[in-house]
């Protein structure tokens, strides 16, 4: 087997990569109307090897979006409907006795696909969440005494219904923390909904495969090499720490409203996401703005409000936005694009 080519971080190579990703998004938007933020976060999660939790009412094309994305990158796709009676074997597979051979054979479950839609994930009990947790974190599953690696790339896109709570379970915090992003999606605008109706009433345009699995792995390796200045890392850490102690950014009045803030995994995901977003935006270096733009999706599911916040009708999104606004953005200087395009600090952000 030939060794995969090493990605180049030359400006032209990165711009070519960004052009491919724009082509991917345009191909998906032949079917999906609006939902630009969700689609961009899906691409970022694919490059950063993360997972996405999506919250929105039924009928907003969540299933169609991930299925269309799978078609556009030539990846396998499986949809798993989570229900209270689901068992781990329905997800990861099981051992089946073969009487002819007098032994057990392993039948792999639907989790063995590149893109997984875990529909209404909060309807499944703890055993299912435990099985999914191993798949998300370790990218493998254990059946009996055997361990099986999952396909590469592997992305879990889980959905939650915010308006129905009967027959649902709270997701374990350890599992929620494994999602890189939590994306909230809303109803389409008037003319977007008009376009949806027009497209559904006729045949959807066929989606072409614009990226292969090898292309995606190449882009993932390119994102791994994106330069991150120390000031950008410090900014990401300050944001995550401010969710634990908002007094660090001058918001001591919010401390009583926060029971728990983001773990260090929040800081890590801010940087991994910023590196991937830099490639999407055609840069070989990450900027503080990349971190800031991803912060709402990275932080909102990692902040747990206190009972006092509920009593005072304090909204989670308002708390997160105040923390982002209060955390100073470091100033960086972009070098000569024909020599060194990596950013340098022009001012101490803590000064």
C-alpha positions in Angstrom: 0.0 0.0 0.0 1.5 3.4 -1.1 2.0 6.0 1.6 -0.5 8.9 1.5 1.0 12.2 0.3 2.0 14.6 3.0 -0.2 17.7 2.9 1.4 21.0 1.9 0.7 24.2 3.8 1.8 26.5 1.1 -0.8 29.3 0.7 -1.8 28.1 -2.8 -2.4 24.6 -1.6 -4.5 25.8 1.3 -6.6 28.0 -1.0 -7.1 25.0 -3.3 -8.3 23.0 -0.3 -10.7 25.8 0.7 -12.0 25.9 -2.9 -12.7 22.1 -2.7 -14.6 22.6 0.6 -16.6 25.4 -0.9 -17.5 23.1 -3.8 -18.6 20.5 -1.3 -20.9 23.0 0.5 -22.4 24.2 -2.8 -23.1 20.7 -3.8 -24.9 20.0 -0.5 -26.9 23.2 -0.9 -28.3 21.9 -4.1 -30.6 20.0 -1.8 -30.4 21.8 1.6 -31.9 25.3 1.8 -30.4 27.6 4.3 -28.9 26.1 7.5 -25.5 27.6 6.5 -24.1 27.5 10.0 -25.0 23.8 10.5 -23.4 22.8 7.2 -20.2 24.7 7.9 -20.0 23.2 11.4 -20.4 19.7 9.8 -17.5 20.4 7.5 -15.4 21.7 10.4 -16.3 18.7 12.5 -15.3 16.3 9.6 -11.9 18.0 9.3 -11.3 18.1 13.1 -12.7 14.6 13.7 -15.4 15.8 16.0 -19.0 15.0 16.6 -22.1 17.3 16.5 -25.2 17.5 18.7 -28.1 19.3 16.9 -31.1 20.6 18.7 -34.1 21.7 16.6 -37.8 20.9 16.0 -38.7 18.1 13.6 -38.8 18.8 9.9 -35.8 21.0 9.5 -33.8 18.6 7.2 -31.3 17.4 9.8 -31.5 13.8 8.4 -31.4 15.0 4.8 -28.4 17.3 5.5 -26.1 14.5 6.8 -27.3 12.1 4.1 -26.6 14.6 1.4 -23.2 15.3 2.9 -22.4 11.6 2.9 -23.3 11.4 -0.8 -21.1 14.4 -1.7 -18.0 12.9 0.0 -18.7 9.3 -1.2 -19.1 8.1 2.4 -21.4 5.5 3.9 -24.4 6.7 5.9 -26.6 5.1 8.5 -29.6 6.5 10.4 -30.3 5.0 13.8 -33.6 5.9 15.5 -33.0 5.9 19.3 -35.9 4.4 21.3 -36.3 3.4 25.0 -36.3 -0.3 24.0 -33.0 -0.1 22.0 -30.2 -2.4 23.2 -26.5 -2.1 22.6 -26.6 -5.0 20.1 -28.9 -3.0 17.9 -26.2 -0.3 17.7 -22.8 -2.1 17.6 -23.7 -5.6 16.6 -23.7 -9.0 18.3 -22.4 -12.5 18.3 -24.6 -15.1 16.4 -24.2 -18.8 16.8 -23.6 -20.7 13.5 -24.8 -24.3 14.0 -23.1 -25.4 10.7 -19.7 -24.3 11.8 -20.4 -24.8 15.6 -19.0 -21.4 16.5 -20.1 -17.8 17.1 -19.8 -15.2 14.3 -19.9 -11.5 14.7 -22.7 -9.5 13.0 -21.6 -5.8 12.9 -24.2 -3.2 13.7 -25.2 0.0 11.9 -22.6 2.0 13.8 -20.1 0.8 11.2 -20.5 3.7 8.8 -18.7 6.9 8.0 -21.6 9.3 9.0 -24.0 8.3 11.6 -27.3 10.0 12.4 -28.3 9.3 16.0 -31.9 10.5 15.8 -33.5 11.6 19.1 -30.4 10.4 21.0 -32.0 11.4 24.4 -34.7 8.6 24.0 -32.2 5.8 24.6 -31.3 4.5 28.1 -27.9 4.4 29.8 -26.6 1.2 28.2 -27.0 2.5 24.7 -25.3 5.8 25.7 -22.4 3.8 27.1 -22.0 1.8 23.8 -22.1 5.0 21.8 -19.7 6.7 24.1 -16.9 4.2 23.3 -17.6 4.6 19.6 -17.4 8.4 19.8 -14.3 8.6 22.0 -12.3 5.5 21.0 -13.6 5.1 17.5 -14.0 1.4 18.2 -16.6 -1.0 19.6 -16.2 -4.1 21.7 -18.4 -7.1 21.0 -17.7 -10.0 23.3 -14.0 -10.3 23.6 -13.2 -8.7 20.3 -12.6 -5.0 19.5 -13.4 -3.6 16.0 -12.2 -0.3 14.6 -14.8 2.0 13.1 -14.4 3.3 9.6 -12.3 6.4 8.9 -13.7 9.1 8.6 -16.3 8.7 11.4 -18.8 11.4 12.4 -21.7 11.1 14.8 -24.5 13.7 14.3 -27.0 13.4 17.1 -30.3 15.2 17.2 -32.6 16.2 20.1 -36.2 17.4 20.1 -36.5 20.5 22.4 -40.3 20.5 22.5 -41.0 16.9 23.7 -39.7 15.5 26.9 -42.0 12.5 27.5 -40.1 9.3 27.3 -36.7 10.9 27.2 -33.5 10.6 29.3 -30.9 13.2 30.3 -27.7 12.6 28.4 -24.7 11.8 30.7 -22.5 14.9 31.0 -19.5 12.7 30.1 -21.1 12.0 26.8 -22.3 15.5 26.1 -18.8 16.7 26.6 -17.6 14.4 23.8 -19.6 16.4 21.2 -17.4 19.1 19.7 -20.3 21.3 18.8 -23.9 21.8 19.8 -25.8 23.6 17.1 -29.2 25.1 17.5 -31.2 25.4 14.3 -34.4 27.3 13.8 -37.2 27.6 11.2 -36.3 28.8 7.7 -37.0 32.3 6.6 -40.0 33.0 4.4 -38.3 32.7 1.0 -36.1 29.8 2.2 -39.3 27.9 3.0 -40.7 28.8 -0.4 -37.6 27.3 -2.0 -38.0 24.2 0.2 -41.6 23.7 -1.0 -40.6 24.2 -4.6 -37.8 21.6 -4.3 -39.8 19.0 -2.5 -42.7 19.3 -5.0 -40.3 18.5 -7.8 -37.4 16.1 -7.9 -34.2 17.0 -5.9 -31.2 17.7 -8.0 -28.8 14.8 -8.0 -25.8 15.3 -5.8 -22.4 14.6 -7.3 -19.4 13.1 -5.3 -17.0 16.0 -5.1 -14.6 14.5 -2.5 -13.4 11.0 -1.8 -12.4 9.4 1.5 -8.7 9.9 0.6 -9.4 13.6 -0.1 -11.0 14.0 3.2 -8.2 12.3 5.1 -5.7 14.5 3.2 -7.7 17.6 4.3 -7.8 16.3 7.9 -4.0 15.9 7.9 -3.7 19.5 6.5 -5.9 20.8 9.3 -3.6 19.1 11.8 -0.7 21.1 10.6 -2.3 24.6 10.8 -0.2 27.0 12.7 -1.7 28.2 16.0 0.0 31.1 17.8 0.4 31.0 21.5 -1.9 34.0 21.8 -4.7 32.1 20.1 -4.3 29.2 22.4 -4.3 31.6 25.4 -7.5 33.1 24.1 -9.2 29.7 23.8 -8.1 28.8 27.4 -9.4 32.1 28.7 -12.8 31.5 27.2 -13.1 28.1 28.6 -11.9 29.2 32.1 -14.3 32.1 32.0 -17.2 29.6 31.9 -15.9 28.2 35.2 -15.1 31.5 36.8 -16.6 34.5 35.0 -14.9 36.8 37.5 -11.7 36.3 35.5 -13.3 38.4 32.7 -15.0 40.9 35.0 -18.4 39.1 35.2 -18.5 38.2 38.9 -22.2 38.8 38.9 -22.6 35.7 36.6 -20.8 33.3 39.0 -24.0 32.5 41.0 -25.7 31.5 37.8 -23.2 28.8 36.8 -22.9 25.5 38.5 -20.3 24.0 36.2 -18.3 25.4 33.3 -16.5 23.9 30.4 -13.8 21.3 31.0 -10.3 21.5 29.3 -11.9 19.5 26.5 -13.6 22.8 25.6 -10.3 24.5 25.2 -9.0 21.6 23.1 -12.1 21.7 20.8 -11.9 25.5 20.4 -8.3 25.0 19.0 -9.0 21.9 16.9 -12.1 23.6 15.5 -10.2 26.8 14.8 -7.6 24.9 12.8 -10.2 23.2 10.7 -12.1 26.5 10.2 -8.9 28.2 9.1 -8.6 25.6 6.2 -12.3 26.3 5.3 -11.4 30.0 5.1 -8.3 29.4 3.1 -5.6 30.1 5.7 -2.7 28.0 6.9 -2.9 29.7 10.4 -5.7 30.1 12.9 -6.8 33.5 14.1 -8.6 34.5 17.4 -11.7 35.3 15.3 -11.8 31.6 14.3 -12.0 30.7 18.0 -14.5 33.4 18.8 -16.8 32.3 15.9 -16.9 28.7 17.1 -17.2 29.5 20.8 -21.0 29.5 21.0 -21.2 26.0 19.6 -18.3 24.7 21.6 -19.4 26.2 25.0 -23.2 26.1 25.2 -23.5 22.5 26.0 -20.7 22.5 28.5 -22.1 25.2 30.8 -24.6 24.1 33.4 -26.8 26.8 35.0 -27.6 26.8 38.7 -31.1 26.7 40.2 -30.7 30.4 40.9 -30.4 31.0 37.2 -33.6 29.1 36.6 -35.4 31.1 39.3 -34.2 34.4 37.8 -35.0 33.2 34.2 -31.4 33.6 33.1 -30.9 32.1 29.6 -27.9 29.9 28.9 -27.3 31.5 25.5 -27.2 35.0 27.2 -24.6 33.8 29.7 -22.4 32.3 26.9 -22.6 35.4 24.8 -21.7 37.7 27.7 -18.7 35.6 28.5 -17.6 35.7 24.8 -18.1 39.4 24.6 -16.2 40.1 27.9 -13.2 38.0 27.0 -10.6 40.3 25.3 -9.7 39.3 21.7 -5.9 39.3 21.3 -4.5 41.5 18.6 -2.3 39.8 16.1 -0.4 41.0 13.1 -0.5 39.1 9.9 2.9 38.9 8.1 3.7 39.4 4.5 1.6 36.8 2.6 4.5 36.3 0.2 7.0 35.5 3.0 5.5 34.5 6.3 1.7 34.6 6.7 1.7 33.3 10.3 0.3 35.8 12.8 2.4 37.4 15.5 1.3 39.1 18.7 1.4 42.9 18.5 0.0 43.5 22.0 -0.1 41.5 25.2 -3.8 40.4 25.4 -3.6 40.4 29.2 -2.3 43.9 29.5 
